[in-house]
Amino acid sequence: MITANQRFEKRDLLVLWHPCTQMKDHETSAIIPIKKAHGVWLEDMDGNHYLDAISSWWVNLFGHANPHINAALKDQIDTLEHVIFAGFTHEPAIQLAEKLVELSPEGLVRCFYADNGSAAVEVALKMSFHYWRNKGYTQKTKFITLENSYHGETLGALAVGNVPLYKETYAPLLMDVITVPGPDCYYRETGESWFDYSVRRFSLMEETLQRYADSACAVIIEPLIQCAGQMRMYDPIYLTLLRAACDKYQVHLIADEIAVGFGRTGTLFACEQADISPDFMCLSKGLTGGYLPLSAVLTTDAIYQAFYDDYQKLTAFLHSHSYTGNALACRAGVATLDIFQQQPILENNKRLAAIMSRLVVRFNEHLHIAEVRQTGMVVAIELVKNKYTKEPYPWQERRGQKVYQYALSKGVLLRPLGNVIYFMPPYVITEEQLIMLVEVAFDAINQAIKD
Ligand SMILES: *Cc1c(COP(=O)(O)O)cnc(C)c1O
């Protein structure tokens, strides 16, 4: 007998092409049709449950089918779904921008909307370049980025990223960027602190800024965690030093908080931990609580003013997306920020982060785990062939994929990045659910290292 899951899977595989997937893998591994979801749980067509330990690709904050966000959206859909955002505006877009300006680091006072993270990165890159052009610095055309960084999949965003798996194939299509070795603390010396290593590595960035000050528009960086780059982490001091150096050499700082924003690192925005304000801050993912595609680029009055002039001067930022400022998405954003403002979310996260930290201590002793690292609500476990030399497993063995399959069979959705297993759960997760999650991950790792 064919189950409901199998029926949907069959239909899916006839017409669909899924993201970031070698579709042939689905000859041997199931694609799972989800019927509904609630809180941290996904439920498939056959009635199996999966704990969403990765917040559905880092977007969900307060659980699936969150009552507060649901109610706001139900109200919004009977009022206004969408309207052209040039020449027109609406309350959800204004309210969300007001809240973002209020909650974001000081000096970020303007909000430009796009509809996904990659598009926000494109906007920030174009705005930075265009600012310098409007100001007469036409020789500033380059961007500086870090090794192992990730900023999205569209060609501009891909160009300023540095994860070879996503980038190499398209290299001939991409603009040239200046790539600087990063502060990834996985590579620090034994006994060296995150702080010391991050400071030491900054000298390479300082040199680069000095060298390219005349030709560089901006440095783009993921504050505190390089998420798609296997959840590699560094100390806030790097951001503090970077802000000072960008000021010194007159280069913009673009903070890509698309993944780390909205409480993931312990503070609402990761930049707060370095007490800095970037010139541009890109937001998406958690912005709508994981409900709808939306992104925002926040910037300063100085940037805004460089575009503000008579039409004939041709200094305007003529960039748009059809769904710019979508009313439903903005309303979901407002409802999401309401929750942050009405409930002690960050305090509660501190408690959850401490529980996670305690639960993963056991992984430290494991013979095939080189490092367990954590920043706020993100924990990553580095699975390796040799703990002492950090020699990785050959990627062809796909150990992480084995972790994924085993965990699924036990009702947990993990989606390792290569051989790095990580937890980035919705903030509504309970201690009991965390215990279950860590238990399954531990067993999954032991299964994946066999033979
Ligand atoms: C996910 C991500 C992006 C791209 O966002 P999309 O909405 O997937 O296009 C950009 N930067 C970072 C840091 C991300 O994690």
The ligand as a MOL file (V3000), in Angstrom:
LIG
                    3D

  0  0  0     0  0            999 V3000
M  V30 BEGIN CTAB
M  V30 COUNTS 15 15 0 0 0
M  V30 BEGIN ATOM
M  V30 1 C 20.4560 33.4360 3.9030 0
M  V30 2 C 21.4660 34.5090 3.8190 0
M  V30 3 C 21.4710 35.4170 2.7540 0
M  V30 4 C 20.5480 35.2830 1.5710 0
M  V30 5 O 19.2080 35.4050 1.9050 0
M  V30 6 P 18.1200 34.7560 0.9060 0
M  V30 7 O 16.8150 35.2370 1.4420 0
M  V30 8 O 18.2890 33.2650 1.0430 0
M  V30 9 O 18.4140 35.2410 -0.4560 0
M  V30 10 C 22.3960 36.4260 2.7840 0
M  V30 11 N 23.2580 36.5700 3.7930 0
M  V30 12 C 23.2890 35.7220 4.8350 0
M  V30 13 C 24.2580 35.9560 5.9460 0
M  V30 14 C 22.4050 34.6470 4.8760 0
M  V30 15 O 22.4780 33.7460 5.8820 0
M  V30 END ATOM
M  V30 BEGIN BOND
M  V30 1 1 1 2
M  V30 2 1 2 3
M  V30 3 2 2 14
M  V30 4 1 3 4
M  V30 5 2 3 10
M  V30 6 1 4 5
M  V30 7 1 5 6
M  V30 8 2 6 7
M  V30 9 1 6 8
M  V30 10 1 6 9
M  V30 11 1 10 11
M  V30 12 2 11 12
M  V30 13 1 12 13
M  V30 14 1 12 14
M  V30 15 1 14 15
M  V30 END BOND
M  V30 END CTAB
M  END
